[in-house]
Amino acid sequence: MSSGRAQLGTLRRISQTRRPVEAGERCEMCSAPVAEEHPHVVDVVGRGLMCTCRPCYLLFTDQHAEMRYRAVPDRYLAFPGFRLDRADWDELQIPVGLAFLFRNSAQDRVVAFYPGPAGATESELSLTAWERVLAANPGLATVLPDVEALLVRGTREDEGFSCHVVPIDACYELVGRMRQTWRGFDGGQEARVALEEFFAKVDDRSRPGEAHP
């Protein structure tokens, strides 16, 4: 039996014995208790993020296996040499100065989302413009589909954009923070403070990546 079939067989046995649980308190695969800080897996087909215990998480860490579930890694990378100008950003058709982009393997395309008061909103992405960005930053090709995202943020007009590779669950966290703290048309002071705190944590966890290897 292949490793992929064995892991799916294990998941089926787990699913048959699971009981309803509250998300965030117990593993959503086997119902075992989980700590406040716990790993996640992505349902590649349903696009859901699942809280898991460590043993269930380890079943899906092979990023090359063809399975419905994939473990979210904890890699953070910063790209201080990231190249993106305002014209390219405008061509990407992202209406705000903050977005996360990832490859959806089920749809076989790159998708872009930006956070706001209603949650995450998908932006119509210009593939031609994005291919040009990747050509200018070939190191970004290392991002893993479904489980990692490129987090791009516009800074002041004279500083351009920052770019990080982050786990996809960090993007979910950012969306949740913005939704909870957003006030008024522009988000308000509380949302701005939450955003700065989030990026301070991302910067602290990031190691240098090579945008131009």
Secondary structure, DSSP 4 states (H G I P E B T S, - for coil): --HHHHHHHHHHHHHHH-----BTTB-TTT--B--SS--EEEETTT--EEE--HHHHHTT--TTS--SEEEPP---EE-TT----HHHHHHTT--SSEEEEEEETTTTEEEEEEEETTEEEEE---HHHHHHHHHH-GGGGGPPTTTEEEEEEE--TTT-EEEEEEEHHHHHHHHHHHHHH-BTTTBHHHHHHHHHHHHHHHHHH-EE--S--
